[in-house]
Amino acid sequence: MSKVVRAAGGLFAALALVFVAFGFTAGASAAPYTNGASLSVSSTDLHPGGKITVTGTGFKPGETVRVTTTCGVLGTAVADDIGSFTATFTIPAGCTGSFGITATGLTSGITASALIDEPVPGTPESTGGLSNTGVAVLSLGGLGVALLAAGGLFVLVGRRKAAAG
């Protein structure tokens, strides 16, 4: 009975070592960093040349905030006495699909971002390519190889003990 207990204990120790060595974190992820600033966007006219309203909070009171997109600069706004702003901008001609918007406080350096995830009408919704399924292939493959090696080691040790005794 003690041989079974020792073998099971060794197996659990080997598995723990494998998990630590390969950094098995399939379900874990770090929380996104936030500096307290936030940004929201609204529009009923979502196309190049259309109007978009950007509202930001958490900036330094009275500072100028530059608002940009991944396809160009929208303009600037001034934060009020509580660090908030609301401004309406024209969507640049280069914005043809989903795009990000970032507000940056020019004095504080504080940033906030938002994503327009509905494609602009008349543009393709997908750029093609392979989809990301989110499976951590290398972690799972490494775990499989490590468990296979540990199993082989247990078989080898068991055969040597049987031959010796």
C-alpha positions in Angstrom: 0.0 0.0 0.0 2.8 2.4 0.8 4.3 1.9 -2.7 1.0 3.0 -4.2 0.9 6.1 -2.0 4.5 7.0 -2.8 3.8 6.5 -6.5 0.7 8.7 -6.3 2.6 11.3 -4.3 5.3 11.3 -6.9 2.8 11.6 -9.7 1.2 14.6 -8.1 4.6 16.2 -7.5 5.5 15.7 -11.1 2.3 17.2 -12.3 2.8 20.2 -10.0 6.3 20.7 -11.3 5.0 20.5 -14.9 2.3 23.2 -14.2 4.9 25.5 -12.6 7.6 24.9 -15.3 5.3 25.6 -18.2 3.5 28.4 -16.6 0.1 26.8 -17.2 -2.3 29.8 -17.2 -4.9 28.8 -19.8 -7.7 30.6 -18.0 -5.8 33.5 -16.4 -5.4 36.9 -17.7 -4.3 40.2 -16.2 -6.8 42.9 -15.5 -6.5 45.9 -17.9 -4.8 48.9 -16.6 -7.0 51.9 -16.0 -6.0 55.5 -15.0 -9.6 56.5 -14.1 -10.3 58.3 -17.4 -13.1 57.0 -19.6 -14.3 57.8 -23.1 -17.7 57.2 -24.8 -18.7 57.8 -28.4 -22.1 58.3 -30.0 -23.1 58.8 -33.6 -26.2 58.3 -35.8 -24.3 59.2 -38.9 -21.4 56.7 -38.9 -19.6 57.3 -42.2 -16.6 59.4 -43.4 -17.8 63.0 -43.2 -20.4 62.1 -40.6 -20.6 63.6 -37.1 -19.4 61.8 -34.0 -19.9 63.0 -30.4 -17.1 62.1 -28.0 -17.5 62.4 -24.2 -14.5 62.0 -21.8 -14.1 62.1 -18.1 -11.2 61.8 -15.6 -8.9 64.4 -17.2 -7.2 67.4 -15.5 -9.7 70.3 -15.1 -9.1 73.0 -17.7 -6.6 71.0 -19.8 -6.7 70.7 -23.5 -7.5 67.1 -24.7 -6.5 66.0 -28.1 -8.9 63.5 -29.7 -7.5 61.2 -32.4 -8.6 58.1 -34.3 -6.6 55.3 -35.8 -7.2 57.0 -39.1 -6.5 60.7 -38.3 -6.8 63.6 -35.8 -10.3 64.6 -34.9 -9.4 67.8 -33.0 -9.2 69.1 -29.5 -11.5 69.9 -26.6 -11.1 71.6 -23.2 -12.0 69.7 -20.0 -14.3 71.5 -17.7 -13.8 72.2 -14.0 -14.4 68.5 -13.1 -12.2 67.1 -15.9 -14.9 66.2 -18.4 -15.6 67.2 -22.0 -18.0 66.6 -24.7 -17.3 67.6 -28.3 -18.6 66.8 -31.8 -16.2 66.0 -34.6 -16.3 65.0 -38.3 -15.2 61.5 -39.1 -12.1 61.7 -41.3 -12.3 60.4 -44.9 -9.8 57.6 -44.1 -12.1 55.9 -41.5 -13.6 53.0 -43.5 -14.5 50.3 -41.0 -14.1 49.7 -37.3 -11.7 52.2 -35.7 -10.4 53.3 -32.3 -10.6 56.7 -30.7 -8.2 58.0 -28.1 -8.3 61.2 -26.0 -5.0 62.4 -24.5 -4.7 65.2 -22.0 -2.0 67.5 -23.2 -1.0 68.6 -19.7 -1.5 65.4 -17.7 -0.8 62.8 -20.3 -3.9 60.9 -19.2 -5.4 58.8 -22.0 -8.7 57.1 -22.5 -9.8 55.0 -25.5 -13.0 53.7 -27.1 -13.6 51.4 -30.1 -16.2 51.9 -32.8 -16.9 48.3 -33.4 -19.7 48.7 -36.0 -18.2 49.0 -39.4 -19.0 52.1 -41.4 -21.9 51.4 -43.8 -20.7 50.3 -47.3 -17.4 48.8 -46.1 -16.5 45.2 -45.6 -17.0 43.8 -42.1 -14.0 41.5 -42.3 -10.5 41.9 -43.6 -10.1 38.2 -44.1 -7.4 36.0 -42.7 -7.5 33.3 -40.0 -9.7 33.7 -37.0 -8.3 33.5 -33.5 -10.0 30.7 -31.5 -8.2 31.5 -28.3 -6.6 28.1 -27.7 -3.2 28.1 -26.1 -1.7 25.5 -28.3 1.9 25.8 -27.1 0.9 25.6 -23.4 -1.3 22.5 -24.0 1.2 20.9 -26.3 4.0 21.5 -23.7 1.8 20.0 -21.0 1.2 16.9 -23.1 4.9 16.4 -23.8 5.8 16.8 -20.2 3.1 14.4 -19.0 4.2 11.8 -21.6 7.8 12.2 -20.4 6.7 11.8 -16.8 4.8 8.7 -17.6 7.8 7.2 -19.4 9.9 8.0 -16.4 7.5 6.2 -14.0 7.5 3.1 -16.3 11.3 3.1 -16.3 11.6 3.4 -12.6 8.9 0.7 -12.0 10.7 -1.7 -14.3 14.1 -1.1 -12.6 12.5 -1.7 -9.2 10.8 -4.9 -10.4 14.1 -6.2 -11.9 16.0 -5.4 -8.7 13.6 -6.9 -6.2 
